[in-house]
């Protein structure tokens, strides 16, 4: 059992409140996963400056030093790097200098924070309530099949700007992991969610859109799951064919949100006027900026 939250803001007037709203949503999902948590924030001017390449590095002994052209912001145990170059080029510099560092996220406008501990304590240590932006996703984890470590935390960001969070389990993840490894894909953890994230990233790299990639995942993976996939311009939700993992979506003119349970949405502004529904099995729901 894990908890998923996601918030896609349509109204720029709400951008300054993204972190405040996301922190409250994540806190409501704490009892669905109290051993670790992670969040992805799109558009915070300090964490991921506009027009810069961005890389989030977690689980490293000291602050990365890549020279004066790379800015470093420390947020708890994560270092947020930005520079006037592409995110892929910056990622290459990080991997060359720190080959064992955990890359928790990379891509323009993106900051990813992960940590072991209670979600409410983590959001406090991150100062999440002060974050700004237009979109955020989060996850509270109750580990079942891999270790409680930063590498086992969601979101998984394995393509530029792409994040995936997951509630459930993939029954055939070991088989698909072997197939992806034979194709040259490398993994950071033994978590089944990373297999789904790597699969989606391969689909997107092959030119498919998010909806098609998620439909292909539904056709390939066995198990029970609710998935939320995001990038800087989109936000998508899908459930498996049985849809036994809970999920609820709410939509207003100002925002779109989803969570594992309604209580995570109850504090959003204007939720009383929202259209609220439970996503249908294997139907991809997607929104863009």
Secondary structure as UniProt FT lines:
FT   STRAND          3..9
FT   HELIX           12..17
FT   HELIX           18..28
FT   HELIX           30..32
FT   STRAND          36..42
FT   TURN            45..47
FT   TURN            50..51
FT   STRAND          53..58
FT   TURN            68..69
FT   STRAND          70..75
FT   TURN            76..77
FT   STRAND          78..83
FT   HELIX           87..97
FT   TURN            99..100
FT   STRAND          102..106
FT   TURN            108..109
FT   STRAND          110..116
FT   HELIX           119..126
FT   HELIX           128..130
FT   STRAND          135..141
FT   HELIX           150..152
FT   STRAND          156..159
FT   TURN            160..161
FT   STRAND          162..170
FT   TURN            171..172
FT   HELIX           173..182
FT   TURN            183..184
FT   HELIX           192..205
FT   TURN            206..207
FT   HELIX           210..220
FT   STRAND          223..231
FT   TURN            232..233
FT   STRAND          234..239
FT   STRAND          248..251
FT   STRAND          255..259
FT   HELIX           262..264
FT   TURN            265..267
FT   TURN            269..270
FT   HELIX           271..273
FT   STRAND          275..277
FT   TURN            281..282
FT   STRAND          285..288
//
